[in-house]
Structure formats: structure tokens, C-alpha cells
Amino acid sequence: MYGLRLLRRPAVRDASLTVIAVVLLATRLIQLLDVGRERLAFDFKWYWTAAGAVVNGGSIYSAQQLSGSYAPQGQEGFLYPPPLAALVTPFYLFSPTDPIPAWMIWALLAALIAAASLLALARDGRLSERFATLRGRRVVLLLVAAFALPEVIDELINGNVHLYLLGLFTIAWLGVRRASRAGDAAAGLAIGVATVIKIFPGLVVFWFLVTRRWAALGWTVVGAVALSLVTLPFTGIQPWLDFPTVLANMAAPLDPSASFSPTMWLAPLLGFTVARVLVTLAGVAVVAWSAARQDPRTSFAVAVLASVLITPALWSHYLSLIVMPLVMALASGVSLVLLALDYLFLSAEAQSALGGYAWILSRAVPTVGELLLLVALLRVPAVAARMRAVPEPA
């Protein structure tokens, strides 16, 4: 068809992509502005409340969490290690009576960190050399595509930590790329801090182990211990004594309908605990296989993606982190058609017209998208051992 043949022309293709990008971004901005106040900062309010407890000498964990089994949905309490509460105290002090102004600053910083991270990953992967569409200022199309994903918008609305983790993961990868002592230190410190903030980045610590990056592994311990010690005078020792109980008492979510977690898909068949253990072991095995057989860029992307997939309650906004393995997949040579299909799956949202079958678009299709990306990365051809060194890009 003549119209489709026109897309072979760079000018027509770039103009079409620009129009699509503008429409996508405008749609997401309208959705963001249409969110009710009660939905804004849904997760950030818990961070803000915990920070208030740190400032005012209260407990950051609730009696409900400490007294017995609880579901990580609608609970009155904080779900993270104590240092995060201390890190959020400046935001609480900025607006101690209303979390919304503090959330606005938090979300803006998260968006800036995400944008800077994606540009750094694109530069590291030399995407402008691989794809004419991303040359020069047109690299902004990559940012538009990322921020147009429902998962990223959901993350900004909720005010969770995943875009901050994206920044730490990016620092870690760029440190690995440098293949130097300074790079190992940066990589290890970033993952150490990320793991203390939200535990699941610890799977990247395992990647350091199986790829024999001993210096980065050591710096991970330094980063985790340093953050814990620096924040200890603010949090005190009691939250650290309470946190193991908070983890042990955590049960399965009451309503898994919004969860993309493989664990929650398997839980009705196997039980929550068995499913959680099997998915975690599968994630560890996948990372070990990839680290042994694939190039560092691809295997690091696999480790980041697997770390998200093994979380037992994988809500939509957790997948905002998927933009990193998506960009790294581009640099690893994964098929553009396959990545476009994956992006389409991740963009699926609930449609009320489907009635009782709305879960197909709202939950099943994005789950297929996350698993499709994992399979696509694992299909990247293995490399010879001599190619495993990762020199600093020129």
C-alpha cells in the first residue's frame, strides 16, 4: 500500500512518530490531571506518615503489623526498612500538615531522575547511532514513550520509590560499564542503598556474585551498612528490631486483581508461600543462567527485570522500572517488532465495557508483556568469554 510505503521515508516516519508521541503524552497528562485528590500520593502518604513518626518520636510500624498476620493492602503502617522513613523526613518537614505539596516535589524529582537515567542509558547503548529516529533532539521520543506507559504514570501518582530505584540501577550499570575501581564502588554503593530501601534489588547483589564482581559486592555491603548507620540516629534501634516481625507477619494481598506478580497468578493453585518460594528460586536460576551465558548488558537487564518479577505483590507501578530493561534490550539488539509488541501489551488498561472480562486487559495482558520481555532478553545470543569484559565507552 502506498501509505505504508511512505513510512520508509525518514521525514514521514519521524513526523508520524512525533504525532503519536504528542497524542500519547497529552492523553497521559489528561489522565494525570483527572485523578482525584484521594488517589494522589497513595503510597507516598505512608512514607510521609512514617517520616512524621521519626520526627515526632512515634513508631513507624503499626500495632496491626506487629501483632499478627496482615495483608499489604490498606494496612495502617509502613512496609519498608527504617532508613527510607529517615530519608523522607525533609519532605515531611517541608509540609508537615499536608502530604500533597511534599508529594509534588517527590514526584517531580522522581520524573527528573527517570529522564536523566533513560538519557544516560540511551547514550551508553549508542541508540542514536543504531536508530536514526533517536538522533539529536529526537531522543526525547524515548522519554515520551517511557512516560506514556500507564505504569510510569501510576508510579508518579502513587509516589512510590521505583523511579528513584531506576536512578540507582542506572548508576550501578554505568559503574559496571566503567570496569574500574571507581566504577565498582559506584555500582556497589548504588545497589547497597537500593537494597536497603526496598529489598528486591538484592537480586542484583546475586548478579555481582555470579559474575565475580567481588569489589562491587564488597561496596554493596558498605553502601547498605553506611545508609543504615547514617539514618540510625534518626530512626533509633527499635524499628530495626520490629522490621523482621513486620516481614514475617506479611500475608498475601487480599485483592490480587491488580497484581501482575507471577506469585499471585500461581497462588490459587499452589498456595501463596509455595508460589512465592518457587518464583523466587526461578528468578535466581534465570539470573544465574543469563550471567553465565550472556553479555553483561543483557544479563544485567535480566537481573533488574527478574528482581521486579519475584516481588510477591507486583502492582502496576512496580513495572515503571521496566523502562530500564526495555532500553537495554534495544541496545542488546532485541527485535524492534518484538519490543513494540511488548510495549503495546504493557500499555493495556482496564476497559469497563468488558465487564467481568476486564481483567484480561488490566492484568493478563501486562503480565504477558513483562514475561515476553524476559523471554526476549534471554533469547539474545550468548557471547564468548573474551567478550565479557565491559570497557568504558569512548
HUCOR-V338101 format. One line per field, one symbol per residue. phi: phi as a letter, one per 30 degrees, with the letter a starting at -180 (. if undefined). psi: psi as a letter, one per 40 degrees, with the letter a starting at -180 (. if undefined). burial: 1 if it has 16 or more other C-alpha atoms within 10 Angstrom, else 0. A space follows every 50 residues. Layout:
phi->???
psi->???
burial->???
This chain:
phi->.ddddddddeddddddddddddddddddddddddddedddheddeddddd dddddciccdcdddddcldbcdbiddlccceeedddddedddddbdcbdd eddededddddddddddddddddddhddddbddcdiddddddddddddde ddddddddidcddddeddddeddddeddhbdddddddddddddddddbhd dedddddeddcicddddddddddddddddddedddiddeddddedddddd cdedbddcccdeedddedccjdddddddddddddddddddddbcdedddd ddddddddddddbcdedededddddddddeddidedddddddddddddbd bdddhdcdddddbddddeddddddddddddedcdedcddbdddd
psi->idddddedhdddddddddddddddddddddddeehidddifddddddddd dddddefaheiidddeeahihfheigaheiiddddddeddddddgeehed ddddddddddddddddddddddddefddddhddeibeeedddddddeehd ddddddddfaedddddddddddddddddfidddddddddddddddddfdd eddddddddeefgdddddddddddddddddeddddiddddddddddddeh aiidhedehehddddddddeidddddddddddddddddddddeiiddddd dddddddddehdggidededeedddddddddeeihdddddddddddeiih hddebeeddddddddddddddddddddeehiiiideeeigihi.
burial->00000000000001000100100110010000000000011111111111 11111000111100110011010000111111111111101100010011 01110110011011101111110111110000110000111111111111 11111111111111111111111111110000111111111111111111 11111111111010111111111100110011011000100110011011 11100100111111111000010011011100110111011111111111 11111111111111111111111111111111010000100110111110 00000000111111111011111101110100000001000000
